[in-house]
Amino acid sequence: MIELTILKYLLNIINYNKYRIYIKINDNKELDSLYKILDTMMGSYNRDLSVEEFRVATVSDDPKLGFLVDQMESNEVGQDVVQDVVKQMMERSWAHDHALLAIQVSQGKADLVEVMDHLSKIEGNSNVEEIEFVSDDAEDIYGENESSGGIKWRLGSLNKSIGGLHTGDFGFIFARPETGKTTFLASEVTHFATQVEQPILWFNNEEGSEKVKRRLHSAALGLTKEDIKKDVVENVKKYMEITKGNIKLIDQKAEKLHKKWVERIVKELKPSLIVFDQLDKIVGFTKTDREDLRLGAAYIWARGLAKEYCPVIGVCQADATGEGKQYLTMDNVANAKTAKQAEADYIIGIGCSHKLGLEHIRWLNLSKNKLTGMHSKIETIIDAPTARYGDI
């Protein structure tokens, strides 16, 4: 009986936690009783169980079931065969539930996001085929300074303090609304685009996509919107030549920007850099009463993308305590305690002043920097018409 073979396989706590929810018992009271005993024991002991321990608990509950435990013990089917059977049961169970959920979406009884969340459950059960250990080779560890090479910033001050961006690097910028976050991104990303061969993916769920695109044109060309409009066709052509067509602006409503959708795009396009404006609005993470923990999960996910694919830059807001403040600190990050800040390699706060004559000055505070260790305070000038930042 295959159910007894699987039952023996589930005496291992790892197998139990991974596959038990997918095992269905159909109209067999004896088997149902055995699985209930197993569930009780695992809930009480939370460890591997021996056949003898399971026999004692079973006979104590119902002596008539002892013969089934004997059959289970005598079963000599290989573990690899059992594992394949259990995997098939898991996949069929998941597919059945997924199909029902998809029907509910088609009937307006569920949201597409629920389908995306359910998709991640089967992927989360994938086995790790191999573990890649960190090299012990001295040249690999000490051969090259992390700040050398990589994708360079337009601002020379950031090249000195952060260095070039490499795969594995994850950081975010934050500021109050209407301070110049998108302009900062446009200024830097158009410079990044001149250095790479693979696309830069900019996931935009904040400002209007046409507005962002116009800023990209201005930043790359160093021209105002009015100057560009004098010969739109020729200037857009120059923009494409300068950026090599590397900037792919992806516009999506915030409630539709699901992490699984993002992952599929990233996997297919293999970008050189990823920008999330805004990272806090990505959906698909475990719902919780604490918003800071949900956001922390989003930032952990973004760090994972950086490690697997390319550097990632996130954008988020500063809270009201940062209004009119020149040098923003990590305490000014909105909707966060430490969960968001903990995941970043570097954090750049963009501050401004409401004082007369300082409208065009932006103060960058590198409040966290694990890449080089430098915690710089930098004065820059923002030229909003040409969407450029410059060092002072």
C-alpha positions in Angstrom: 0.0 0.0 0.0 1.6 3.2 -1.2 0.1 5.3 1.6 2.0 3.2 4.2 5.2 3.6 2.3 4.7 7.4 2.3 3.8 7.3 6.0 7.2 5.7 6.8 8.8 8.4 4.7 7.1 11.1 6.7 8.6 9.9 10.0 11.4 12.2 9.0 10.6 15.7 10.3 11.9 17.4 7.2 9.9 15.3 4.9 6.9 15.7 7.1 7.0 19.5 7.2 7.5 19.7 3.5 5.0 17.2 2.2 2.3 16.3 4.8 -0.2 19.0 3.8 -0.3 17.5 0.3 -1.1 13.9 1.4 -4.9 13.2 1.1 -6.5 10.1 2.6 -9.6 9.1 0.7 -12.3 7.1 2.7 -9.9 4.9 4.6 -10.5 5.1 8.3 -7.5 3.1 9.4 -5.1 5.1 7.3 -6.8 8.3 8.5 -6.2 7.2 12.1 -2.5 6.5 11.4 -2.0 9.9 9.9 -3.8 11.6 12.8 -1.4 9.8 15.2 1.5 10.9 13.2 0.3 14.5 13.2 -0.1 14.4 17.0 3.3 13.0 17.5 5.0 15.5 15.2 3.1 18.3 16.9 4.3 17.1 20.3 7.9 16.1 19.6 8.9 18.0 16.4 11.7 15.6 15.5 12.4 12.4 13.5 10.4 9.4 14.8 11.5 5.8 14.8 9.1 3.1 13.6 9.1 1.6 17.1 8.1 4.9 18.6 5.3 5.2 16.1 4.3 1.6 16.8 4.0 2.3 20.6 1.8 5.3 20.0 -0.3 3.5 17.5 -1.0 0.4 19.5 -1.7 2.5 22.6 -4.3 4.3 20.6 -5.8 1.3 18.8 -4.2 -2.2 19.1 -5.9 -3.2 15.9 -3.7 -0.9 13.9 -0.5 -2.7 14.9 -0.6 -4.9 11.8 -0.4 -1.8 9.5 2.7 -0.6 11.3 4.2 -4.0 10.7 3.4 -3.7 7.0 4.9 -0.2 6.9 8.1 -1.4 8.6 8.6 -4.3 6.2 8.3 -2.0 3.2 11.7 -1.8 1.5 10.9 0.6 -1.3 13.8 3.0 -2.0 13.7 6.5 -0.6 14.2 8.0 -4.1 11.2 6.2 -5.4 9.1 7.3 -2.5 10.3 10.9 -2.9 9.3 10.9 -6.5 5.8 9.6 -5.7 5.3 12.2 -2.9 6.5 15.0 -5.3 3.9 13.9 -7.9 1.2 14.0 -5.2 2.3 17.4 -4.1 2.3 18.8 -7.6 -1.1 17.3 -8.4 -2.6 18.7 -5.2 -1.1 22.1 -5.8 -2.3 22.1 -9.5 -5.8 21.3 -8.4 -5.9 24.1 -5.8 -4.3 26.5 -8.4 -7.0 25.6 -11.0 -9.8 26.3 -8.5 -8.2 29.6 -7.5 -7.9 30.6 -11.2 -11.6 29.8 -11.7 -12.4 32.1 -8.7 -10.4 34.9 -10.3 -12.3 34.4 -13.6 -15.6 34.7 -11.6 -14.5 37.8 -9.8 -14.4 36.0 -6.4 -10.6 36.3 -5.9 -7.8 38.6 -7.0 -5.0 37.8 -9.4 -2.5 38.6 -6.6 -3.8 35.5 -4.8 -2.9 33.4 -7.8 0.6 34.9 -7.8 1.0 34.2 -4.1 -0.1 30.6 -4.6 2.4 30.2 -7.4 5.2 31.0 -5.0 4.2 28.2 -2.7 5.1 25.4 -5.1 8.4 27.2 -6.0 9.2 27.5 -2.4 9.2 23.7 -2.1 11.9 23.2 -4.7 14.9 21.3 -3.6 18.3 22.9 -3.4 20.3 20.9 -5.9 23.7 22.1 -4.8 25.3 24.4 -2.3 27.9 26.9 -3.4 30.4 27.5 -0.7 32.4 30.8 -0.5 35.9 30.4 -2.0 38.9 30.0 0.3 41.2 31.2 -2.4 43.3 34.2 -1.2 43.1 35.9 -4.6 39.3 35.6 -4.7 39.1 37.2 -1.3 41.8 39.9 -1.4 42.6 40.1 -5.1 40.4 43.1 -5.9 39.0 46.0 -3.9 35.2 46.0 -4.1 35.1 49.7 -4.9 37.1 49.2 -8.1 35.4 48.5 -11.4 31.7 48.1 -11.5 29.1 50.6 -12.9 30.2 54.2 -12.2 28.0 57.0 -10.9 27.7 60.3 -12.7 28.4 62.1 -9.4 32.2 61.9 -8.7 31.5 62.2 -5.0 29.5 58.9 -5.0 32.3 57.2 -7.0 34.7 58.2 -4.2 32.5 57.2 -1.3 30.5 54.2 -2.6 32.6 53.1 -5.6 31.3 51.2 -8.7 28.2 49.0 -8.4 28.6 45.2 -8.7 26.4 42.2 -8.6 25.3 41.7 -5.0 25.1 45.4 -4.2 21.7 46.6 -2.9 21.0 50.1 -1.7 18.2 52.6 -1.6 17.6 56.3 -1.8 15.0 58.1 0.2 13.6 61.7 0.5 10.5 63.7 1.1 8.0 64.0 -1.8 9.0 66.5 -4.5 12.6 66.7 -3.4 14.2 65.2 -6.5 14.3 61.4 -6.2 13.3 60.7 -9.8 15.6 63.4 -11.1 18.4 61.9 -9.1 17.7 58.5 -10.7 17.4 59.9 -14.2 20.7 61.7 -13.8 22.5 58.6 -12.6 20.7 55.9 -14.7 21.4 57.7 -18.0 25.0 57.7 -17.1 24.9 54.0 -16.0 23.4 53.1 -19.4 26.4 54.3 -21.3 28.6 51.7 -19.5 26.6 48.5 -19.8 25.6 46.0 -22.5 22.6 44.4 -20.8 19.4 46.4 -20.2 18.7 48.5 -17.1 15.2 47.7 -15.8 13.4 50.6 -14.2 10.1 49.5 -12.6 8.0 52.6 -12.2 5.0 52.7 -10.0 5.2 56.2 -8.8 5.1 59.1 -11.4 3.6 59.1 -14.8 5.7 57.1 -17.3 5.7 59.9 -19.9 7.0 62.4 -17.3 9.8 60.0 -16.3 10.7 59.4 -19.9 11.0 63.1 -20.5 13.4 63.4 -17.5 15.5 60.6 -18.9 15.7 62.4 -22.2 16.8 65.6 -20.5 19.3 63.9 -18.2 21.0 62.0 -21.1 21.1 65.0 -23.4 21.7 67.7 -20.8 18.8 69.6 -22.4 15.5 71.1 -21.1 12.2 69.8 -22.3 11.7 73.0 -24.4 15.1 72.5 -26.1 14.3 68.9 -26.9 10.9 69.9 -28.4 12.6 72.0 -30.9 13.6 68.8 -32.8 12.0 65.9 -31.0 12.8 63.2 -33.5 16.5 64.1 -33.8 16.9 64.5 -30.0 15.2 61.2 -29.2 17.5 59.6 -31.7 20.5 61.1 -29.9 19.1 59.9 -26.6 18.9 56.3 -27.9 22.5 56.6 -29.2 23.8 57.9 -25.9 22.0 55.3 -23.7 22.4 52.6 -26.4 18.7 51.8 -25.8 19.6 50.2 -22.5 17.0 51.8 -20.3 13.8 49.8 -20.2 11.1 51.8 -18.3 8.4 49.4 -17.1 5.2 51.2 -16.0 2.8 49.2 -13.8 0.1 50.2 -11.3 1.4 49.7 -7.8 -1.3 47.1 -6.8 -0.3 45.0 -9.9 3.5 45.0 -9.4 3.8 41.6 -8.0 7.2 40.1 -7.0 6.6 37.0 -9.1 5.9 39.0 -12.2 9.1 41.0 -11.6 11.1 37.8 -11.1 10.0 36.4 -14.4 11.0 39.6 -16.3 14.4 39.7 -14.6 15.1 36.1 -15.3 14.2 36.5 -19.0 16.0 39.8 -19.6 19.1 39.3 -17.4 19.6 43.0 -16.7 22.7 44.9 -15.7 20.9 47.0 -13.1 17.4 47.1 -11.5 15.7 50.2 -10.2 12.5 50.1 -8.1 10.6 53.4 -7.8 9.0 52.7 -5.3 10.2 49.5 -3.7 7.7 49.7 -0.8 4.8 49.2 -3.3 5.9 45.8 -4.6 3.2 43.2 -3.6 3.3 39.5 -3.0 4.8 39.3 0.5 3.3 37.6 3.5 0.5 39.8 5.0 1.2 40.9 8.6 -0.2 43.4 11.0 3.2 45.1 11.2 3.9 47.1 8.0 7.6 47.4 8.8 8.0 43.6 8.8 6.2 43.3 5.4 8.5 46.0 4.0 11.5 44.2 5.5 10.5 41.1 3.5 10.4 43.2 0.3 13.9 44.5 1.0 15.2 41.0 1.7 13.7 40.0 -1.6 15.4 42.9 -3.4 18.7 41.9 -1.9 18.2 38.4 -3.2 17.7 39.7 -6.7 21.0 41.7 -6.4 22.9 38.6 -5.3 21.5 36.5 -8.1 21.4 38.9 -11.0 22.8 42.5 -10.8 22.9 45.6 -8.6 19.6 46.8 -7.3 18.6 50.4 -6.4 15.4 51.0 -4.4 13.5 54.2 -3.7 11.3 55.0 -0.8 10.0 58.0 1.1 11.3 59.9 4.1 8.7 60.5 6.9 7.5 63.9 8.1 10.5 64.3 10.5 12.7 64.8 7.4 10.7 67.8 6.1 13.1 70.7 5.4 16.0 68.7 6.9 19.3 69.0 5.0 21.0 65.7 6.1 18.5 62.9 6.4 19.5 59.9 8.7 18.2 56.4 8.8 15.7 57.4 11.5 13.9 59.5 8.8 13.1 56.5 6.6 9.3 56.1 6.4 7.4 53.1 7.6 10.5 51.4 9.0 12.1 50.6 12.3 15.2 48.7 11.3 13.9 46.0 8.9 14.4 48.0 5.7 17.7 49.6 6.7 19.2 46.3 7.8 19.2 44.8 4.3 20.9 47.7 2.4 24.6 47.9 1.6 24.2 51.7 1.3 21.5 54.2 2.0 21.4 57.7 0.5 19.2 60.3 2.0 18.4 63.3 -0.2 17.7 66.4 1.9 16.6 69.9 1.0 16.0 73.3 2.7 13.0 75.6 2.4 15.2 78.7 3.0 15.3 81.3 0.3 18.3 80.9 -2.0 18.8 77.2 -1.2 16.1 75.8 -3.6 18.6 74.3 -5.9 20.9 72.6 -3.3 20.4 69.0 -2.3 22.3 67.4 0.6 23.2 63.8 0.2 23.8 61.8 3.4 25.4 58.4 3.0 24.2 57.2 6.4 25.0 53.6 5.7 27.8 52.2 3.6 29.0 48.6 3.9 30.7 48.8 0.5 33.6 51.1 1.5 32.8 52.2 5.0 32.7 55.9 4.2 29.7 57.8 5.7 29.9 61.0 3.6 27.9 64.2 3.7 27.8 65.7 0.2 26.5 69.0 -1.2 25.1 68.8 -4.7 23.2 71.1 -7.0 20.0 70.0 -8.8 19.2 71.4 -12.2 15.6 70.3 -12.5 15.1 71.5 -16.1 17.9 69.2 -17.4 17.3 66.5 -14.8 20.9 66.6 -13.7 22.6 66.5 -10.3 26.1 67.9 -10.0 28.8 68.1 -7.4 29.5 71.4 -5.8 
